[in-house]
Amino acid sequence: MGPLDLSGAPLWVSAAVFAVAAAVVWIVGGRLTRSVDAIADRTRVDQAFAGMLLLGGITSLPEAANILTSGSIGRPELGLNNLLGSAAINVLLLAIGDAFLGREAATGIVARPSVLMMGTLCMLVLILVAGAILLDDYAFARIGVSSLVICAASLGAFWVATGYDRRSPWSVSGEAVRRAPTAAGDEAAVPVSTLWSRTAAYGGLIFAAGYALSQAGDSIAVQTGLGSAMVGFALIGIATSLPELSTIVTALRLRRAELAFGQVLGTNFINLSFFLPSDLVYRGGPVTERLGTFEIVSALLGAMLIGIFMVGLLEHRDRTILRMGYDSLAVILIFIAGLALLATLI
């Protein structure tokens, strides 16, 4: 795929490309969820694991495209703010998706301890990112030590969370353990090989759309003067999180809460491991040296939002307000407050 250079294009052209790419990501994300759900159902793969590995990996493709593009053009902070923005926004999208359940809280129907493990580890990795930005970095073979540590911690956390349900002494009993309906729609009769092919095709479309989003977002940042930090965190972060919103809503409508939580946390693990590829393609020194207070607050905001949902998962109560759980409402309010704080740091 050749480069999509929008540096000399009018603002409306960049905005149009951004909107079309975002629409592609949204539409494909919903279809992707149904394919992965059908694969998990037909192959008897755990829902949380399917969400973390399959959905998490595929919906990270827009961020991967953005990281490689921003690093290669000498602006790694744009891509890295996209990663940190997506980490917080993905959790926000869980809260928004909670409203689609109606009378039930999303954390009230999660019945797998692996979700608790994933949430705890994701908080720790985000705190590690904040600490790495705060401290001085050192280069090893032209790669920042912090990027190596963050990547290793992210992938290590992903591995530890894998299969935790089988190792865990914890269990949820009673009415909370409810079997979700089997895969609905045409996917139930489609061969598994075809489902895998569809999943791969959807992944390719999401990657291409993510590349277009990164190019259009960089052009918009330059032409509007908003700066790489806020554009990367908010604008591109929201756009590249559209697959997550689409898959979260679809998963919760299918009553696959573990699939939704696993997808969000799995995406965050994979996204944060992209600190290393960013360092590899950027030749100006350790990428964490390009980051500062804005990114520290961004990482801690993501950790705080996950912590709120962790409280909801531990409480495991089905109490709602405004068609969502109390924890989801708290996530939305704190995200808004965090975004206002970040605006003062530009």
Secondary structure as a PSIPRED ss2 file (coil, helix, strand):
# PSIPRED VFORMAT (PSIPRED V4.0)

   1 M C   1.000  0.000  0.000
   2 G C   1.000  0.000  0.000
   3 P C   1.000  0.000  0.000
   4 L C   1.000  0.000  0.000
   5 D C   1.000  0.000  0.000
   6 L C   1.000  0.000  0.000
   7 S C   1.000  0.000  0.000
   8 G C   1.000  0.000  0.000
   9 A C   1.000  0.000  0.000
  10 P C   1.000  0.000  0.000
  11 L H   0.000  1.000  0.000
  12 W H   0.000  1.000  0.000
  13 V H   0.000  1.000  0.000
  14 S H   0.000  1.000  0.000
  15 A H   0.000  1.000  0.000
  16 A H   0.000  1.000  0.000
  17 V H   0.000  1.000  0.000
  18 F H   0.000  1.000  0.000
  19 A H   0.000  1.000  0.000
  20 V H   0.000  1.000  0.000
  21 A H   0.000  1.000  0.000
  22 A H   0.000  1.000  0.000
  23 A H   0.000  1.000  0.000
  24 V H   0.000  1.000  0.000
  25 V H   0.000  1.000  0.000
  26 W H   0.000  1.000  0.000
  27 I H   0.000  1.000  0.000
  28 V H   0.000  1.000  0.000
  29 G H   0.000  1.000  0.000
  30 G H   0.000  1.000  0.000
  31 R H   0.000  1.000  0.000
  32 L H   0.000  1.000  0.000
  33 T H   0.000  1.000  0.000
  34 R H   0.000  1.000  0.000
  35 S H   0.000  1.000  0.000
  36 V H   0.000  1.000  0.000
  37 D H   0.000  1.000  0.000
  38 A H   0.000  1.000  0.000
  39 I H   0.000  1.000  0.000
  40 A H   0.000  1.000  0.000
  41 D H   0.000  1.000  0.000
  42 R H   0.000  1.000  0.000
  43 T H   0.000  1.000  0.000
  44 R C   1.000  0.000  0.000
  45 V C   1.000  0.000  0.000
  46 D C   1.000  0.000  0.000
  47 Q H   0.000  1.000  0.000
  48 A H   0.000  1.000  0.000
  49 F H   0.000  1.000  0.000
  50 A H   0.000  1.000  0.000
  51 G H   0.000  1.000  0.000
  52 M H   0.000  1.000  0.000
  53 L H   0.000  1.000  0.000
  54 L H   0.000  1.000  0.000
  55 L H   0.000  1.000  0.000
  56 G H   0.000  1.000  0.000
  57 G H   0.000  1.000  0.000
  58 I H   0.000  1.000  0.000
  59 T H   0.000  1.000  0.000
  60 S C   1.000  0.000  0.000
  61 L H   0.000  1.000  0.000
  62 P H   0.000  1.000  0.000
  63 E H   0.000  1.000  0.000
  64 A H   0.000  1.000  0.000
  65 A H   0.000  1.000  0.000
  66 N H   0.000  1.000  0.000
  67 I H   0.000  1.000  0.000
  68 L H   0.000  1.000  0.000
  69 T H   0.000  1.000  0.000
  70 S H   0.000  1.000  0.000
  71 G H   0.000  1.000  0.000
  72 S H   0.000  1.000  0.000
  73 I C   1.000  0.000  0.000
  74 G C   1.000  0.000  0.000
  75 R C   1.000  0.000  0.000
  76 P H   0.000  1.000  0.000
  77 E H   0.000  1.000  0.000
  78 L H   0.000  1.000  0.000
  79 G H   0.000  1.000  0.000
  80 L H   0.000  1.000  0.000
  81 N H   0.000  1.000  0.000
  82 N H   0.000  1.000  0.000
  83 L H   0.000  1.000  0.000
  84 L H   0.000  1.000  0.000
  85 G H   0.000  1.000  0.000
  86 S H   0.000  1.000  0.000
  87 A H   0.000  1.000  0.000
  88 A H   0.000  1.000  0.000
  89 I H   0.000  1.000  0.000
  90 N H   0.000  1.000  0.000
  91 V H   0.000  1.000  0.000
  92 L H   0.000  1.000  0.000
  93 L H   0.000  1.000  0.000
  94 L H   0.000  1.000  0.000
  95 A H   0.000  1.000  0.000
  96 I H   0.000  1.000  0.000
  97 G H   0.000  1.000  0.000
  98 D H   0.000  1.000  0.000
  99 A H   0.000  1.000  0.000
 100 F H   0.000  1.000  0.000
 101 L H   0.000  1.000  0.000
 102 G C   1.000  0.000  0.000
 103 R C   1.000  0.000  0.000
 104 E C   1.000  0.000  0.000
 105 A C   1.000  0.000  0.000
 106 A H   0.000  1.000  0.000
 107 T H   0.000  1.000  0.000
 108 G H   0.000  1.000  0.000
 109 I C   1.000  0.000  0.000
 110 V C   1.000  0.000  0.000
 111 A C   1.000  0.000  0.000
 112 R C   1.000  0.000  0.000
 113 P H   0.000  1.000  0.000
 114 S H   0.000  1.000  0.000
 115 V H   0.000  1.000  0.000
 116 L H   0.000  1.000  0.000
 117 M H   0.000  1.000  0.000
 118 M H   0.000  1.000  0.000
 119 G H   0.000  1.000  0.000
 120 T H   0.000  1.000  0.000
 121 L H   0.000  1.000  0.000
 122 C H   0.000  1.000  0.000
 123 M H   0.000  1.000  0.000
 124 L H   0.000  1.000  0.000
 125 V H   0.000  1.000  0.000
 126 L H   0.000  1.000  0.000
 127 I H   0.000  1.000  0.000
 128 L H   0.000  1.000  0.000
 129 V H   0.000  1.000  0.000
 130 A H   0.000  1.000  0.000
 131 G H   0.000  1.000  0.000
 132 A H   0.000  1.000  0.000
 133 I H   0.000  1.000  0.000
 134 L H   0.000  1.000  0.000
 135 L C   1.000  0.000  0.000
 136 D C   1.000  0.000  0.000
 137 D C   1.000  0.000  0.000
 138 Y C   1.000  0.000  0.000
 139 A E   0.000  0.000  1.000
 140 F E   0.000  0.000  1.000
 141 A C   1.000  0.000  0.000
 142 R C   1.000  0.000  0.000
 143 I E   0.000  0.000  1.000
 144 G E   0.000  0.000  1.000
 145 V H   0.000  1.000  0.000
 146 S H   0.000  1.000  0.000
 147 S H   0.000  1.000  0.000
 148 L H   0.000  1.000  0.000
 149 V H   0.000  1.000  0.000
 150 I H   0.000  1.000  0.000
 151 C H   0.000  1.000  0.000
 152 A H   0.000  1.000  0.000
 153 A H   0.000  1.000  0.000
 154 S H   0.000  1.000  0.000
 155 L H   0.000  1.000  0.000
 156 G H   0.000  1.000  0.000
 157 A H   0.000  1.000  0.000
 158 F H   0.000  1.000  0.000
 159 W H   0.000  1.000  0.000
 160 V H   0.000  1.000  0.000
 161 A H   0.000  1.000  0.000
 162 T C   1.000  0.000  0.000
 163 G C   1.000  0.000  0.000
 164 Y H   0.000  1.000  0.000
 165 D H   0.000  1.000  0.000
 166 R H   0.000  1.000  0.000
 167 R H   0.000  1.000  0.000
 168 S C   1.000  0.000  0.000
 169 P C   1.000  0.000  0.000
 170 W C   1.000  0.000  0.000
 171 S C   1.000  0.000  0.000
 172 V C   1.000  0.000  0.000
 173 S C   1.000  0.000  0.000
 174 G H   0.000  1.000  0.000
 175 E H   0.000  1.000  0.000
 176 A H   0.000  1.000  0.000
 177 V C   1.000  0.000  0.000
 178 R C   1.000  0.000  0.000
 179 R C   1.000  0.000  0.000
 180 A C   1.000  0.000  0.000
 181 P C   1.000  0.000  0.000
 182 T C   1.000  0.000  0.000
 183 A C   1.000  0.000  0.000
 184 A C   1.000  0.000  0.000
 185 G H   0.000  1.000  0.000
 186 D H   0.000  1.000  0.000
 187 E H   0.000  1.000  0.000
 188 A H   0.000  1.000  0.000
 189 A H   0.000  1.000  0.000
 190 V C   1.000  0.000  0.000
 191 P C   1.000  0.000  0.000
 192 V H   0.000  1.000  0.000
 193 S H   0.000  1.000  0.000
 194 T H   0.000  1.000  0.000
 195 L H   0.000  1.000  0.000
 196 W H   0.000  1.000  0.000
 197 S H   0.000  1.000  0.000
 198 R H   0.000  1.000  0.000
 199 T H   0.000  1.000  0.000
 200 A H   0.000  1.000  0.000
 201 A H   0.000  1.000  0.000
 202 Y H   0.000  1.000  0.000
 203 G H   0.000  1.000  0.000
 204 G H   0.000  1.000  0.000
 205 L H   0.000  1.000  0.000
 206 I H   0.000  1.000  0.000
 207 F H   0.000  1.000  0.000
 208 A H   0.000  1.000  0.000
 209 A H   0.000  1.000  0.000
 210 G H   0.000  1.000  0.000
 211 Y H   0.000  1.000  0.000
 212 A H   0.000  1.000  0.000
 213 L H   0.000  1.000  0.000
 214 S H   0.000  1.000  0.000
 215 Q H   0.000  1.000  0.000
 216 A H   0.000  1.000  0.000
 217 G H   0.000  1.000  0.000
 218 D H   0.000  1.000  0.000
 219 S H   0.000  1.000  0.000
 220 I H   0.000  1.000  0.000
 221 A H   0.000  1.000  0.000
 222 V H   0.000  1.000  0.000
 223 Q H   0.000  1.000  0.000
 224 T H   0.000  1.000  0.000
 225 G C   1.000  0.000  0.000
 226 L C   1.000  0.000  0.000
 227 G C   1.000  0.000  0.000
 228 S H   0.000  1.000  0.000
 229 A H   0.000  1.000  0.000
 230 M H   0.000  1.000  0.000
 231 V H   0.000  1.000  0.000
 232 G H   0.000  1.000  0.000
 233 F H   0.000  1.000  0.000
 234 A H   0.000  1.000  0.000
 235 L H   0.000  1.000  0.000
 236 I H   0.000  1.000  0.000
 237 G H   0.000  1.000  0.000
 238 I H   0.000  1.000  0.000
 239 A H   0.000  1.000  0.000
 240 T H   0.000  1.000  0.000
 241 S C   1.000  0.000  0.000
 242 L H   0.000  1.000  0.000
 243 P H   0.000  1.000  0.000
 244 E H   0.000  1.000  0.000
 245 L H   0.000  1.000  0.000
 246 S H   0.000  1.000  0.000
 247 T H   0.000  1.000  0.000
 248 I H   0.000  1.000  0.000
 249 V H   0.000  1.000  0.000
 250 T H   0.000  1.000  0.000
 251 A H   0.000  1.000  0.000
 252 L H   0.000  1.000  0.000
 253 R H   0.000  1.000  0.000
 254 L C   1.000  0.000  0.000
 255 R C   1.000  0.000  0.000
 256 R C   1.000  0.000  0.000
 257 A H   0.000  1.000  0.000
 258 E H   0.000  1.000  0.000
 259 L H   0.000  1.000  0.000
 260 A H   0.000  1.000  0.000
 261 F H   0.000  1.000  0.000
 262 G H   0.000  1.000  0.000
 263 Q H   0.000  1.000  0.000
 264 V H   0.000  1.000  0.000
 265 L H   0.000  1.000  0.000
 266 G H   0.000  1.000  0.000
 267 T H   0.000  1.000  0.000
 268 N H   0.000  1.000  0.000
 269 F H   0.000  1.000  0.000
 270 I H   0.000  1.000  0.000
 271 N H   0.000  1.000  0.000
 272 L H   0.000  1.000  0.000
 273 S H   0.000  1.000  0.000
 274 F C   1.000  0.000  0.000
 275 F H   0.000  1.000  0.000
 276 L H   0.000  1.000  0.000
 277 P H   0.000  1.000  0.000
 278 S H   0.000  1.000  0.000
 279 D H   0.000  1.000  0.000
 280 L H   0.000  1.000  0.000
 281 V H   0.000  1.000  0.000
 282 Y C   1.000  0.000  0.000
 283 R C   1.000  0.000  0.000
 284 G C   1.000  0.000  0.000
 285 G C   1.000  0.000  0.000
 286 P C   1.000  0.000  0.000
 287 V H   0.000  1.000  0.000
 288 T H   0.000  1.000  0.000
 289 E H   0.000  1.000  0.000
 290 R H   0.000  1.000  0.000
 291 L C   1.000  0.000  0.000
 292 G C   1.000  0.000  0.000
 293 T H   0.000  1.000  0.000
 294 F H   0.000  1.000  0.000
 295 E H   0.000  1.000  0.000
 296 I H   0.000  1.000  0.000
 297 V H   0.000  1.000  0.000
 298 S H   0.000  1.000  0.000
 299 A H   0.000  1.000  0.000
 300 L H   0.000  1.000  0.000
 301 L H   0.000  1.000  0.000
 302 G H   0.000  1.000  0.000
 303 A H   0.000  1.000  0.000
 304 M H   0.000  1.000  0.000
 305 L H   0.000  1.000  0.000
 306 I H   0.000  1.000  0.000
 307 G H   0.000  1.000  0.000
 308 I H   0.000  1.000  0.000
 309 F H   0.000  1.000  0.000
 310 M H   0.000  1.000  0.000
 311 V H   0.000  1.000  0.000
 312 G H   0.000  1.000  0.000
 313 L H   0.000  1.000  0.000
 314 L H   0.000  1.000  0.000
 315 E H   0.000  1.000  0.000
 316 H C   1.000  0.000  0.000
 317 R C   1.000  0.000  0.000
 318 D C   1.000  0.000  0.000
 319 R C   1.000  0.000  0.000
 320 T E   0.000  0.000  1.000
 321 I E   0.000  0.000  1.000
 322 L C   1.000  0.000  0.000
 323 R C   1.000  0.000  0.000
 324 M E   0.000  0.000  1.000
 325 G E   0.000  0.000  1.000
 326 Y H   0.000  1.000  0.000
 327 D H   0.000  1.000  0.000
 328 S H   0.000  1.000  0.000
 329 L H   0.000  1.000  0.000
 330 A H   0.000  1.000  0.000
 331 V H   0.000  1.000  0.000
 332 I H   0.000  1.000  0.000
 333 L H   0.000  1.000  0.000
 334 I H   0.000  1.000  0.000
 335 F H   0.000  1.000  0.000
 336 I H   0.000  1.000  0.000
 337 A H   0.000  1.000  0.000
 338 G H   0.000  1.000  0.000
 339 L H   0.000  1.000  0.000
 340 A H   0.000  1.000  0.000
 341 L H   0.000  1.000  0.000
 342 L H   0.000  1.000  0.000
 343 A H   0.000  1.000  0.000
 344 T C   1.000  0.000  0.000
 345 L C   1.000  0.000  0.000
 346 I C   1.000  0.000  0.000
